[in-house]
């Protein structure tokens, strides 16, 4: 199998790292394109794969083609490669807001299309990716793509109408979590804890809490209640968060994210 990446930024790099760590493909089975000679050389030096400056060369030499450029460049890139895209080729998009119908319209021909929405924790092997497909992609082909995506985390197949929700709940949400970690660390620093130690305590608390949700199967509210002793410190902190609209702010932020995704 020849796997091609058009664009080789953070998300493509996370996938490449996982693929090579797990020996899913040999290096000579992967090709990538970049827009500058400096980045082309960096990709070759970092991953040992063949990297080029020509997007068409990648499209012509790939069985599975991953479009890993930013959404604003999709129309330009598709315009470059549409004449060399083949009917049997699997085309994978990682851009928010670009629907399966939009992709097929821009490609100008019937194509096997998969949309996915990864997130940056893929860089440390802890990503989760939402995946959907059009009717031309069979189960075997979908499984091949999911294996690639699972090299740097988990992949979940869902209907396309939920892809904008995936953007809000996982694609963009690491930024919300980083903001929360920073705020908790700032508060700890204000009360005298060294900053590096504050980041470590806040980050590990969030990592451990997330693992408790995933591994115990308990409702997050039940786990919250387990920490909140009557008249204690935790319930007092929760009271202030509720007073300040914490939960509502998160919900409204995610709704705004979904709205923005639909408009892209």
Helices and strands as residue ranges (DSSP letters): E 3-6, H 10-21, G 27-29, E 30-33, H 37-47, E 50-52, H 55-60, E 64-67, G 71-73, H 74-81, G 82-84, E 90-93, H 100-107, E 112-117, G 120-124, E 127-133, H 139-149, G 150-152, E 153-157, G 160-162, H 163-166, I 167-171, H 173-190, H 195-216, H 220-227, H 233-243, H 246-263
